[in-house]
Amino acid sequence: MGITSALVCTRNRPVSIVRAIESLLAGDHGPLEVLVVDQSDGPDTEEALAPLRADTRLRYLRSATRGKGMALNAGLQEARGEIVVCTDDDCEARPGWAVAMARTLEGQPGAAIAFCNVVAAPHDPSQGYVPTYERSTSRLVRSLAATCAGHGIGAGMAVRRDVVLSLGGFDEAFGPGAIFPSGDDWDITGRLLLTGWHAYESAELSIVHDGFRTFCEGRAHARRDWTAIGAVCAKPLRAGRLSAIVVPLWEFGAHALWPPVFDLLRLRKPRGLARILGFLEGFFRGLAMPVDRKTLLFAHPATPPGPTLRDRARLKR
């Protein structure tokens, strides 16, 4: 196996990004580069990372773009590895995690994307929660319908660089800072599955997520996420892939509609209404947006062509 590229996109989190990068650089488990795409408003993140840049494995990319999809695409363009391992700026990896993720995906020739378990950092569960994804057994996901049993999340993800670029990269309409401020991981998984690739979910590897949210913050978080889920579910239908209808029916019915209905049946105040409202908003917005039928990217015909990915970002060596 050649070099592994680990990619972290960040914006205005100078403290947590240092912890994330230190964890990725820890240990010596194979050829590795660590790419940081920084969309921060000021110089704090760059200054915080300066002491780590003596390590030649770290490559820093300052970008004037906004949105995680754009940051991911800029990182894919610069990555030297055939497999790019992605995590978030509020995660900490065990030594050798990135190379292990790349080897896992490499060992699944029919898969173009792999996920690992994402476990919560220590926190007080009475005050809030940390988004996680945990499986007890590994599995190979062969169809879009199979994602109804669960979706891996981008905090622990690896992709085949050339395959994703052949589909036009990540959809820049998704991810924090974009039109739909979440769902970049769900969207790329669905697009790969619909073009004949598989997804692999490993229960043997994990990464620690420190993204604590209070329950009050969770309501806004749910509305944000479910708006993106609605748009992700609408996109294949907008592109004429009518067989994909099983996913929105399942997600909306089982995870958005049923929980408040169940509360009503038990004479309790219904919870989770933000999921219903968010899903419907995203779904109908997604249906209204044109989709490229080949790449399954949302098209933006009213937007004039912008600079290329390389033009939009400047690599500081």
Salt bridges, closest charged atoms under 4 A:
GLU33 OE1 - ARG59 NH1 2.91
GLU33 OE1 - ARG80 NH1 3.51
ASP38 OD2 - ARG62 NH1 3.86
ASP41 OD1 - ARG11 NH2 2.92
ASP41 OD1 - ARG66 NH2 2.85
GLU46 OE2 - ARG53 NH1 3.91
GLU46 OE2 - LYS316 NZ 2.91
ASP55 OD2 - ARG57 NH2 2.75
GLU78 OE1 - ARG59 NH2 3.45
GLU78 OE2 - ARG310 NH1 3.43
ASP88 OD1 - LYS68 NZ 3.03
ASP89 OD1 - ARG13 NH1 2.67
ASP90 OD2 - ARG13 NH1 3.37
ASP90 OD2 - HIS209 NE2 3.11
GLU92 OE2 - ARG19 NE 3.63
ASP162 OD1 - ARG161 NH1 3.15
ASP171 OD2 - LYS235 NZ 2.56
GLU172 OE2 - ARG312 NH2 3.10
ASP184 OD2 - LYS68 NZ 3.52
ASP187 OD2 - ARG191 NH1 3.52
ASP187 OD1 - LYS235 NZ 2.67
GLU201 OE1 - ARG135 NE 3.45
GLU201 OE1 - ARG139 NE 3.00
ASP210 OD2 - ARG19 NH2 3.70
ASP225 OD2 - HIS221 NE2 3.15
ASP225 OD1 - ARG224 NH2 2.76
GLU251 OE2 - HIS151 NE2 3.02
GLU251 OE1 - HIS255 ND1 2.96
ASP263 OD1 - ARG268 NH2 2.74
ASP263 OD1 - ARG271 NH2 2.94
GLU281 OE1 - ARG223 NH2 3.14
GLU281 OE2 - ARG285 NH1 3.33
